[in-house]
Amino acid sequence: MRIGVVACGYADGYPRLAPGDNDRGTPVLVDGVRTRTVGRVSMDMITVDLTPVPDGARRQRSSPSGAEPSDGAVLSIDEVAAAAGTVGYELMCARAPRVPVRVVGEGCPRPGGPASTAPLRVVVDEAEVEISAVRAQGAGGQNVNKVSSAIHLRFDVAASSLPEAVKARLLARHDRRLSDEGVVVIKAQRHRSQELNRRDALERLNALVAKAAEVPLSRKPTRPTYAFEAPPPRGEGVRSEVKAGARQVVD
């Protein structure tokens, strides 16, 4: 049996009691191939059976719950919830904010009604992000000089698959992390772990894209009030004339 490690655990909202010690396990998709979990669920990782997965797909994407429309394989969240002895709504509510979500479509259709106009969250595809490990700077002892724990992230906005409106608003932002060539450059070195710095860089990139995805409210011109347009009362004008006569005389 070949075992693979997926960077997803109960800290991300995956059910901690999901079975993995029997022949069935909890279903999971690895590069569009249906397989199962093996062993217990850790805080930041789960282990899966890679026996039915081809050798060339070991480092491809995995989907603990969801669908892979490009490959045709589908794994519903209710199926994962049923294996863990719960319901899909609980898994959706337990999803951690650090888990990226890819939105497909322009809205959520309602039965017998139009699509929802709620704002959608745009998440950057990690395949379009260039990530390299570099040595961190600053304090940290010998670990800083020996281990490349910092992450250098580069994201080409123009060549990405973001919506055109989001691209335009992102390129128009006056942000020091955005170069003149339209490339977002982020360096993450807050943590001593390379994996934590990688997550931190992706979270900061997604936060920047989320700001650009917000549609600015258009200002509607309104009529000025009567108090704004009305002339000042006569009494105030007279008083100002009296004060003007008390000014200092300059020879």
Short mmCIF file of the C-alpha atoms (twelve columns), coordinates in Angstrom:
data_MODEL
# 
_entry.id   MODEL 
# 
loop_
_atom_site.group_PDB 
_atom_site.id 
_atom_site.type_symbol 
_atom_site.label_atom_id 
_atom_site.label_alt_id 
_atom_site.label_comp_id 
_atom_site.label_asym_id 
_atom_site.label_seq_id 
_atom_site.Cartn_x 
_atom_site.Cartn_y 
_atom_site.Cartn_z 
_atom_site.pdbx_PDB_model_num 
ATOM 1   C CA . MET A 1   0.000   0.000   0.000   1 
ATOM 2   C CA . ARG A 2   1.269   3.454   -0.923  1 
ATOM 3   C CA . ILE A 3   0.399   6.232   1.535   1 
ATOM 4   C CA . GLY A 4   0.066   9.911   0.714   1 
ATOM 5   C CA . VAL A 5   -0.210  12.923  3.001   1 
ATOM 6   C CA . VAL A 6   -2.797  15.670  2.439   1 
ATOM 7   C CA . ALA A 7   -2.350  19.058  4.140   1 
ATOM 8   C CA . CYS A 8   -5.833  19.109  5.645   1 
ATOM 9   C CA . GLY A 9   -6.910  18.171  9.162   1 
ATOM 10  C CA . TYR A 10  -9.473  18.904  11.827  1 
ATOM 11  C CA . ALA A 11  -7.982  22.406  12.232  1 
ATOM 12  C CA . ASP A 12  -9.295  23.062  8.710   1 
ATOM 13  C CA . GLY A 13  -12.758 21.716  9.527   1 
ATOM 14  C CA . TYR A 14  -12.273 18.111  8.433   1 
ATOM 15  C CA . PRO A 15  -14.182 15.752  10.765  1 
ATOM 16  C CA . ARG A 16  -11.783 14.470  13.428  1 
ATOM 17  C CA . LEU A 17  -13.779 11.260  13.919  1 
ATOM 18  C CA . ALA A 18  -13.790 10.341  10.231  1 
ATOM 19  C CA . PRO A 19  -13.098 6.595   10.041  1 
ATOM 20  C CA . GLY A 20  -9.847  5.413   8.539   1 
ATOM 21  C CA . ASP A 21  -9.075  2.172   10.345  1 
ATOM 22  C CA . ASN A 22  -11.378 -0.124  8.361   1 
ATOM 23  C CA . ASP A 23  -11.355 -1.384  4.785   1 
ATOM 24  C CA . ARG A 24  -13.697 1.326   3.620   1 
ATOM 25  C CA . GLY A 25  -12.399 4.480   5.285   1 
ATOM 26  C CA . THR A 26  -13.637 7.935   4.390   1 
ATOM 27  C CA . PRO A 27  -13.850 8.642   0.635   1 
ATOM 28  C CA . VAL A 28  -11.482 11.200  -0.868  1 
ATOM 29  C CA . LEU A 29  -10.490 12.278  -4.386  1 
ATOM 30  C CA . VAL A 30  -6.825  12.416  -5.447  1 
ATOM 31  C CA . ASP A 31  -6.389  13.908  -8.920  1 
ATOM 32  C CA . GLY A 32  -9.885  12.786  -9.806  1 
ATOM 33  C CA . VAL A 33  -9.351  9.199   -8.604  1 
ATOM 34  C CA . ARG A 34  -11.585 7.990   -5.790  1 
ATOM 35  C CA . THR A 35  -9.722  6.476   -2.835  1 
ATOM 36  C CA . ARG A 36  -10.013 6.460   0.987   1 
ATOM 37  C CA . THR A 37  -8.359  7.785   4.113   1 
ATOM 38  C CA . VAL A 38  -6.058  5.661   6.244   1 
ATOM 39  C CA . GLY A 39  -5.469  6.121   9.950   1 
ATOM 40  C CA . ARG A 40  -6.581  8.928   12.205  1 
ATOM 41  C CA . VAL A 41  -7.165  12.559  11.335  1 
ATOM 42  C CA . SER A 42  -4.435  14.870  12.625  1 
ATOM 43  C CA . MET A 43  -4.633  18.586  13.226  1 
ATOM 44  C CA . ASP A 44  -3.077  19.630  9.910   1 
ATOM 45  C CA . MET A 45  -2.972  16.463  7.807   1 
ATOM 46  C CA . ILE A 46  -4.669  13.237  6.814   1 
ATOM 47  C CA . THR A 47  -3.208  10.150  5.162   1 
ATOM 48  C CA . VAL A 48  -4.798  8.565   2.097   1 
ATOM 49  C CA . ASP A 49  -4.365  5.323   0.172   1 
ATOM 50  C CA . LEU A 50  -2.566  5.976   -3.129  1 
ATOM 51  C CA . THR A 51  -2.824  2.417   -4.424  1 
ATOM 52  C CA . PRO A 52  -5.469  3.233   -7.085  1 
ATOM 53  C CA . VAL A 53  -3.767  6.512   -8.023  1 
ATOM 54  C CA . PRO A 54  -1.216  6.487   -10.890 1 
ATOM 55  C CA . ASP A 55  2.395   7.191   -9.982  1 
ATOM 56  C CA . GLY A 56  2.448   10.467  -11.901 1 
ATOM 57  C CA . ALA A 57  -0.409  11.900  -9.817  1 
ATOM 58  C CA . ARG A 58  1.185   11.645  -6.378  1 
ATOM 59  C CA . ARG A 59  1.762   15.373  -6.114  1 
ATOM 60  C CA . GLN A 60  -1.446  16.460  -7.804  1 
ATOM 61  C CA . ARG A 61  -4.441  18.097  -6.165  1 
ATOM 62  C CA . SER A 62  -6.618  16.283  -3.663  1 
ATOM 63  C CA . SER A 63  -10.221 16.923  -2.674  1 
ATOM 64  C CA . PRO A 64  -11.307 15.671  0.752   1 
ATOM 65  C CA . SER A 65  -14.814 16.828  -0.171  1 
ATOM 66  C CA . GLY A 66  -16.166 18.440  -3.298  1 
ATOM 67  C CA . ALA A 67  -16.080 17.806  -7.037  1 
ATOM 68  C CA . GLU A 68  -13.541 17.611  -9.812  1 
ATOM 69  C CA . PRO A 69  -15.496 18.767  -12.877 1 
ATOM 70  C CA . SER A 70  -12.474 18.565  -15.165 1 
ATOM 71  C CA . ASP A 71  -12.011 14.864  -14.437 1 
ATOM 72  C CA . GLY A 72  -15.660 13.937  -14.150 1 
ATOM 73  C CA . ALA A 73  -15.258 12.458  -10.660 1 
ATOM 74  C CA . VAL A 74  -17.665 13.767  -8.058  1 
ATOM 75  C CA . LEU A 75  -17.488 13.463  -4.284  1 
ATOM 76  C CA . SER A 76  -20.300 15.182  -2.418  1 
ATOM 77  C CA . ILE A 77  -19.836 16.655  1.008   1 
ATOM 78  C CA . ASP A 78  -22.820 14.649  2.211   1 
ATOM 79  C CA . GLU A 79  -20.992 11.428  1.384   1 
ATOM 80  C CA . VAL A 80  -18.012 12.479  3.507   1 
ATOM 81  C CA . ALA A 81  -20.341 13.581  6.302   1 
ATOM 82  C CA . ALA A 82  -22.219 10.263  6.223   1 
ATOM 83  C CA . ALA A 83  -18.944 8.352   6.607   1 
ATOM 84  C CA . ALA A 84  -18.052 10.531  9.619   1 
ATOM 85  C CA . GLY A 85  -21.499 10.129  11.206  1 
ATOM 86  C CA . THR A 86  -22.659 13.721  10.734  1 
ATOM 87  C CA . VAL A 87  -24.351 15.943  8.131   1 
ATOM 88  C CA . GLY A 88  -22.944 18.117  5.385   1 
ATOM 89  C CA . TYR A 89  -24.172 21.338  6.989   1 
ATOM 90  C CA . GLU A 90  -21.933 20.726  10.000  1 
ATOM 91  C CA . LEU A 91  -18.872 20.297  7.782   1 
ATOM 92  C CA . MET A 92  -19.663 23.490  5.905   1 
ATOM 93  C CA . CYS A 93  -20.053 25.446  9.140   1 
ATOM 94  C CA . ALA A 94  -16.824 23.973  10.550  1 
ATOM 95  C CA . ARG A 95  -14.695 25.063  7.589   1 
ATOM 96  C CA . ALA A 96  -11.772 27.160  8.801   1 
ATOM 97  C CA . PRO A 97  -11.151 30.609  7.241   1 
ATOM 98  C CA . ARG A 98  -7.713  29.487  6.047   1 
ATOM 99  C CA . VAL A 99  -9.256  26.919  3.695   1 
ATOM 100 C CA . PRO A 100 -9.445  28.386  0.161   1 
ATOM 101 C CA . VAL A 101 -12.753 28.185  -1.694  1 
ATOM 102 C CA . ARG A 102 -13.077 28.302  -5.465  1 
ATOM 103 C CA . VAL A 103 -16.390 29.735  -6.650  1 
ATOM 104 C CA . VAL A 104 -17.726 28.432  -9.963  1 
ATOM 105 C CA . GLY A 105 -20.392 30.533  -11.687 1 
ATOM 106 C CA . GLU A 106 -21.781 34.000  -11.122 1 
ATOM 107 C CA . GLY A 107 -24.304 33.174  -8.415  1 
ATOM 108 C CA . CYS A 108 -26.083 30.487  -6.449  1 
ATOM 109 C CA . PRO A 109 -29.308 29.531  -8.240  1 
ATOM 110 C CA . ARG A 110 -32.414 29.314  -6.120  1 
ATOM 111 C CA . PRO A 111 -35.270 26.925  -6.839  1 
ATOM 112 C CA . GLY A 112 -37.863 28.835  -8.857  1 
ATOM 113 C CA . GLY A 113 -36.031 32.124  -8.562  1 
ATOM 114 C CA . PRO A 114 -33.138 34.138  -10.017 1 
ATOM 115 C CA . ALA A 115 -29.502 33.721  -9.104  1 
ATOM 116 C CA . SER A 116 -28.305 35.106  -5.825  1 
ATOM 117 C CA . THR A 117 -26.714 38.531  -5.937  1 
ATOM 118 C CA . ALA A 118 -24.606 37.961  -2.818  1 
ATOM 119 C CA . PRO A 119 -20.927 38.886  -3.252  1 
ATOM 120 C CA . LEU A 120 -18.728 35.955  -4.230  1 
ATOM 121 C CA . ARG A 121 -15.330 35.204  -2.775  1 
ATOM 122 C CA . VAL A 122 -12.584 35.020  -5.390  1 
ATOM 123 C CA . VAL A 123 -9.679  32.728  -4.507  1 
ATOM 124 C CA . VAL A 124 -6.408  32.581  -6.414  1 
ATOM 125 C CA . ASP A 125 -5.553  29.299  -8.084  1 
ATOM 126 C CA . GLU A 126 -2.329  28.013  -6.523  1 
ATOM 127 C CA . ALA A 127 -1.228  26.657  -9.896  1 
ATOM 128 C CA . GLU A 128 -0.879  30.274  -11.088 1 
ATOM 129 C CA . VAL A 129 1.334   31.288  -8.153  1 
ATOM 130 C CA . GLU A 130 5.125   31.044  -8.287  1 
ATOM 131 C CA . ILE A 131 6.519   30.139  -4.853  1 
ATOM 132 C CA . SER A 132 10.189  29.810  -3.962  1 
ATOM 133 C CA . ALA A 133 11.921  29.238  -0.619  1 
ATOM 134 C CA . VAL A 134 14.601  31.711  0.498   1 
ATOM 135 C CA . ARG A 135 16.523  32.309  3.671   1 
ATOM 136 C CA . ALA A 136 14.791  34.458  6.236   1 
ATOM 137 C CA . GLN A 137 16.242  37.690  7.600   1 
ATOM 138 C CA . GLY A 138 16.459  39.080  11.099  1 
ATOM 139 C CA . ALA A 139 16.689  37.338  14.449  1 
ATOM 140 C CA . GLY A 140 16.418  33.590  14.706  1 
ATOM 141 C CA . GLY A 141 19.835  32.227  15.560  1 
ATOM 142 C CA . GLN A 142 21.604  29.677  13.421  1 
ATOM 143 C CA . ASN A 143 18.292  28.405  12.054  1 
ATOM 144 C CA . VAL A 144 17.975  31.549  9.919   1 
ATOM 145 C CA . ASN A 145 21.398  31.033  8.333   1 
ATOM 146 C CA . LYS A 146 20.964  27.318  7.607   1 
ATOM 147 C CA . VAL A 147 17.322  26.778  6.648   1 
ATOM 148 C CA . SER A 148 15.420  28.408  3.776   1 
ATOM 149 C CA . SER A 149 12.225  28.942  5.745   1 
ATOM 150 C CA . ALA A 150 11.021  32.199  4.183   1 
ATOM 151 C CA . ILE A 151 8.668   32.165  1.188   1 
ATOM 152 C CA . HIS A 152 8.930   34.437  -1.847  1 
ATOM 153 C CA . LEU A 153 5.609   34.562  -3.734  1 
ATOM 154 C CA . ARG A 154 5.029   36.010  -7.205  1 
ATOM 155 C CA . PHE A 155 1.616   36.306  -8.866  1 
ATOM 156 C CA . ASP A 156 1.159   37.688  -12.390 1 
ATOM 157 C CA . VAL A 157 -2.194  39.464  -12.342 1 
ATOM 158 C CA . ALA A 158 -2.574  39.916  -16.105 1 
ATOM 159 C CA . ALA A 159 -1.827  36.254  -16.873 1 
ATOM 160 C CA . SER A 160 -4.117  34.904  -14.146 1 
ATOM 161 C CA . SER A 161 -7.634  33.520  -14.483 1 
ATOM 162 C CA . LEU A 162 -9.198  36.205  -12.296 1 
ATOM 163 C CA . PRO A 163 -12.243 38.034  -13.654 1 
ATOM 164 C CA . GLU A 164 -11.371 41.033  -15.793 1 
ATOM 165 C CA . ALA A 165 -13.073 43.452  -13.405 1 
ATOM 166 C CA . VAL A 166 -11.052 42.109  -10.485 1 
ATOM 167 C CA . LYS A 167 -7.849  42.362  -12.512 1 
ATOM 168 C CA . ALA A 168 -8.551  45.999  -13.365 1 
ATOM 169 C CA . ARG A 169 -9.257  46.972  -9.767  1 
ATOM 170 C CA . LEU A 170 -6.230  45.034  -8.519  1 
ATOM 171 C CA . LEU A 171 -3.868  46.670  -11.015 1 
ATOM 172 C CA . ALA A 172 -5.291  50.110  -10.177 1 
ATOM 173 C CA . ARG A 173 -4.468  49.745  -6.475  1 
ATOM 174 C CA . HIS A 174 -1.553  51.760  -5.084  1 
ATOM 175 C CA . ASP A 175 0.118   48.921  -3.231  1 
ATOM 176 C CA . ARG A 176 3.850   48.561  -2.691  1 
ATOM 177 C CA . ARG A 177 3.517   44.796  -3.208  1 
ATOM 178 C CA . LEU A 178 2.411   45.364  -6.812  1 
ATOM 179 C CA . SER A 179 5.269   45.969  -9.256  1 
ATOM 180 C CA . ASP A 180 5.175   48.134  -12.372 1 
ATOM 181 C CA . GLU A 181 4.867   44.965  -14.481 1 
ATOM 182 C CA . GLY A 182 1.652   43.979  -12.695 1 
ATOM 183 C CA . VAL A 183 3.207   41.230  -10.565 1 
ATOM 184 C CA . VAL A 184 2.279   40.855  -6.904  1 
ATOM 185 C CA . VAL A 185 5.373   40.087  -4.822  1 
ATOM 186 C CA . ILE A 186 4.931   38.898  -1.244  1 
ATOM 187 C CA . LYS A 187 7.645   37.729  1.143   1 
ATOM 188 C CA . ALA A 188 6.493   35.767  4.189   1 
ATOM 189 C CA . GLN A 189 8.913   35.140  7.058   1 
ATOM 190 C CA . ARG A 190 6.781   35.516  10.170  1 
ATOM 191 C CA . HIS A 191 7.149   31.856  11.126  1 
ATOM 192 C CA . ARG A 192 10.126  29.533  11.392  1 
ATOM 193 C CA . SER A 193 8.288   26.838  9.449   1 
ATOM 194 C CA . GLN A 194 8.347   26.931  5.653   1 
ATOM 195 C CA . GLU A 195 4.839   25.469  5.410   1 
ATOM 196 C CA . LEU A 196 3.388   28.080  7.777   1 
ATOM 197 C CA . ASN A 197 5.079   30.863  5.825   1 
ATOM 198 C CA . ARG A 198 3.654   29.405  2.612   1 
ATOM 199 C CA . ARG A 199 0.146   29.487  4.046   1 
ATOM 200 C CA . ASP A 200 0.707   33.003  5.334   1 
ATOM 201 C CA . ALA A 201 1.786   34.220  1.888   1 
ATOM 202 C CA . LEU A 202 -1.238  32.648  0.202   1 
ATOM 203 C CA . GLU A 203 -3.600  34.103  2.814   1 
ATOM 204 C CA . ARG A 204 -2.163  37.582  2.291   1 
ATOM 205 C CA . LEU A 205 -2.491  37.196  -1.473  1 
ATOM 206 C CA . ASN A 206 -6.105  36.054  -1.186  1 
ATOM 207 C CA . ALA A 207 -6.844  38.949  1.171   1 
ATOM 208 C CA . LEU A 208 -5.444  41.376  -1.410  1 
ATOM 209 C CA . VAL A 209 -7.538  39.821  -4.167  1 
ATOM 210 C CA . ALA A 210 -10.628 39.860  -1.931  1 
ATOM 211 C CA . LYS A 211 -10.221 43.620  -1.490  1 
ATOM 212 C CA . ALA A 212 -10.049 44.051  -5.252  1 
ATOM 213 C CA . ALA A 213 -13.102 41.833  -5.711  1 
ATOM 214 C CA . GLU A 214 -15.274 44.210  -3.695  1 
ATOM 215 C CA . VAL A 215 -17.343 46.318  -6.058  1 
ATOM 216 C CA . PRO A 216 -17.109 49.987  -5.030  1 
ATOM 217 C CA . LEU A 217 -20.407 51.659  -4.313  1 
ATOM 218 C CA . SER A 218 -21.331 54.298  -6.865  1 
ATOM 219 C CA . ARG A 219 -22.020 57.707  -5.369  1 
ATOM 220 C CA . LYS A 220 -25.505 58.964  -6.158  1 
ATOM 221 C CA . PRO A 221 -25.825 62.750  -6.443  1 
ATOM 222 C CA . THR A 222 -28.357 64.237  -4.039  1 
ATOM 223 C CA . ARG A 223 -29.936 67.669  -3.792  1 
ATOM 224 C CA . PRO A 224 -28.414 69.994  -1.185  1 
ATOM 225 C CA . THR A 225 -30.604 70.826  1.762   1 
ATOM 226 C CA . TYR A 226 -32.336 74.181  2.195   1 
ATOM 227 C CA . ALA A 227 -30.109 75.079  5.157   1 
ATOM 228 C CA . PHE A 228 -27.034 74.578  2.971   1 
ATOM 229 C CA . GLU A 229 -28.286 76.811  0.143   1 
ATOM 230 C CA . ALA A 230 -30.113 79.454  2.221   1 
ATOM 231 C CA . PRO A 231 -28.209 82.722  2.918   1 
ATOM 232 C CA . PRO A 232 -27.080 83.380  6.495   1 
ATOM 233 C CA . PRO A 233 -29.473 85.257  8.737   1 
ATOM 234 C CA . ARG A 234 -29.358 89.065  8.669   1 
ATOM 235 C CA . GLY A 235 -28.300 89.262  12.311  1 
ATOM 236 C CA . GLU A 236 -25.095 87.337  11.675  1 
ATOM 237 C CA . GLY A 237 -24.205 89.598  8.769   1 
ATOM 238 C CA . VAL A 238 -24.653 92.755  10.861  1 
ATOM 239 C CA . ARG A 239 -22.532 91.388  13.660  1 
ATOM 240 C CA . SER A 240 -19.715 90.588  11.231  1 
ATOM 241 C CA . GLU A 241 -19.772 94.177  9.994   1 
ATOM 242 C CA . VAL A 242 -19.393 95.438  13.574  1 
ATOM 243 C CA . LYS A 243 -16.412 93.146  14.153  1 
ATOM 244 C CA . ALA A 244 -14.830 94.266  10.884  1 
ATOM 245 C CA . GLY A 245 -14.699 97.824  12.204  1 
ATOM 246 C CA . ALA A 246 -12.725 96.741  15.246  1 
ATOM 247 C CA . ARG A 247 -9.800  95.430  13.249  1 
ATOM 248 C CA . GLN A 248 -6.322  96.773  13.833  1 
ATOM 249 C CA . VAL A 249 -5.506  99.760  11.681  1 
ATOM 250 C CA . VAL A 250 -2.336  99.336  9.672   1 
ATOM 251 C CA . ASP A 251 -0.471  102.582 8.780   1 
# 
